[in-house]
Amino acid sequence: MMRRYRIGLLLAVGLVIGAGAGVWLWFDDWIDTAPLPEIALATSPQILDREGRLLRAFPVADGRWRLPVALDAVDPRYLDRLLAIEDRRFRDHAGVDPLALMRAAWQWLRYGRIVSGGSTITMQLARLLDGRSTRDLAGKLHQMRLALALERQLDKDAILSAYLNLTPQGGNLEGVRAGALAWFGHEPHRLTATESALLIALPQAPEARRPDRDPETLRRACAAILQRLHAAGLIDTIELAGALREPVPSARRPFPMLAAHLAWRAHRAHPERSIQRLTLDARLQERLETLAAERARALGERVSLAILVADHTTGEIHAAVGSPDPLDEARRGHVDMTRAIRSPGSTLKPLIYGLAFEDGIAHPESLIEDRPTGFDGYAPTNFDRAFQGTVSVRHALQASLNIPAVRLLEAVGPARLTARLRRAGVEPVLPDGSAPGLAIGLGGVGVTLTDLVRLYAAIARGGSPVVLRVSLERETTDDDPIRRHGSRIARPSRPVLDERAAWLVGSILAGVPAPDRATAERIAFKTGTSYGYRDAWAIGFDGRWVVGVWTGRADGAPVPGLAGIEAAAPILIDVFAQLGRRAPLPPPPPGVRPMTHAQLPEILRHVPAASRASASVTALEIAYPPPGARIDLGFGSARTESLVLRVRGGTPPFTWFADSGPIAREPFSRAARWIPTGPGYVTLVVVDGRGESARVRVRLD
């Protein structure tokens, strides 16, 4: 009998053990065969600066901001506070915390409502990845199964990192980094107690507690969490008191959008890249964007401004401000003015002088004539409409005199000037594709601010061309974000100027007088103003940096009184001040020594008159309207037409008067338009740059 009892007992124990083993094997297989959702979700593409700081991010395809963050980039105090509130035994359990589940079940039975959910960090991650509801038992069991499976696939740090990147932060924000940037305006590497409490409370009810919808509800939730953190010993009494008084945000902050134009082009060129590292310096970029906004406000509500800073020793661009505010429609801020094709005014003159030095046509101490001169019908004049007579070449460039520049350009040749521009990596745009003429020396060609920075970088480098680049990850190619759209310029290789000529140009530009109340501190710079006051430029360099500044209207409209020395040069000086200590300009190359005018060879003491120059100018006369004409402008109709005025002969600029009152001024054009105020006889007078005048009397109907 006893023997049969023992056998029966052994069989019973065996059945129990077998059943338990079977259940365990089934449970183990149930976990192993769980269909895990995709863990590596798409994150927001990021454009980073040279030190890894965020310049600009872009939302993922569904419009969510999901900015990746590593554990070591998050405040460790926040991590401790998060685990204390959400999952105290996170480092010990296998994905499901039985004690937390039993506590939650007991509270539910006792109070008839859910007091705590019992979900671990891993279970919350499973729900975020799977998206299935956990309000019913089946959903909860599925969540637990996924959590147990995740713990078998990932270590604790990977699980916590995935959770931090996916936790909802209100609206289309996901992850603690997106939440910190949107609600606090800074990265999560350092968080206050209140900020930590907010990032813990918000994912628990991301829409009900959104700061921009119901900050009071969020404040109460944060207060409750802060009390729990104090009870857990993670914040002291003083910190608790301060945190409870600290207000919660009530509005969402914009994400960083530094170098907006350049960052957008980089993303558009490679949308598949999750991270792109640029050569820009985010701190310098931020300071210069602030400077640009301040100066643009002082210049006028429709005036735009652009700044480009490059290290000419490496070609790396450190700052690129395309406009004062990309979202300012009045200034057309969406237009990147570092790439817009504009007239360069006088900023090409240094290259003209450099070519003359290279060819032995002139020396900085040579004398040259600044007198009224015509060049086959082209009769330039100076910006101030005055002439200085015989001056040194050095003074002519420093004072930006036009007649000497055109004299030298006629000698070196406009085609040669454009060829050297292309050596620098510049793509000059000529009107209607015409052949280059003498007018290009005074701005009659289209270039960009980036082009001019390339040119001056080459001069600063002793004539060696510089390939500007903005990417730290690859060599500059035709799809580089700084390259003009459609550009086919090959990599520059041949020198733009010989070393001696480049140094002479730099030494002259280093002596250009600084704008009022400023000091250039040995910066070699040149200003320029385009025809009609449409563009104001200042380009300069020291021993390391080359800086370009443009200001004007993005739509090309004139800005009366806008001049490079007054509008752009002070900004240039301020930009160099932001760059810190000046890098000294290089010493003269071998073979270059200071010389006075008297020490020059006879052939270099005076620049001869250009072969096509002529001191004679055709007599000034009004070509239209003719004397005594009667002109119907439609005064009796609903619309009055303008009167076309034309001049023949004379020397620009031309100033027009009607009955002794000024009506128009044309620096170069021989045509003007005027809308009279009423009918009747009028005396029209034109005065040219030499002070000569002509007049006619006509009747307007």
Secondary structure, DSSP 8 states (H G I E B T S, - for coil): -HHHHHHHHHHHHHHHHHHHHHHHHHHHHHHHT------S-----EEE-TTS-EEEE---TTS-EE----GGGS-HHHHHHHHHHH-TTTTTSSS--HHHHHHHHHHHHHHSS-S-----HHHHHHHHHH----SSHHHHHHHHHHHHHHHHHS-HHHHHHHHHHH-B-STTEESHHHHHHHHTSS-TTS--HHHHHHHHHHHHSTTTT-TTT-HHHHHHHHHHHHHHHHHTTSS-HHHHHHHHHS----S-----BTTHHHHHHHHHH-TT-SEEEBS--HHHHHHHHHHHHHHHHHH-TT-EEEEEEEETTTTEEEEEE--S-TT-TTTTTTS-TTT--B--TTTTHHHHHHHHHHTTS--TT-EEEES--EETTB----TTS---EEEEHHHHHHTT-HHHHHHHHHHH-HHHHHHHHHHTT---B-GGG----GGGGGT-SBB-HHHHHHHHHHHHTTT-----B-BSSS---TT-TTS-TT-------S-SS-HHHHHHHHHHHTTS---TT---SS-EEEEEE-GGG-EEEEEEE-SSEEEEEEEE-TT----TT--IIIIIHHHHHHHHHHT-S--------TT-----GGGS-GGGSB----TTEES-----EEEES-TT-EE---TTSSS---EEEEEESS-S-EEEEETTEEEEEESS-SEEEE--SS-EEEEEEEE-TTS-EEEEEEEE-
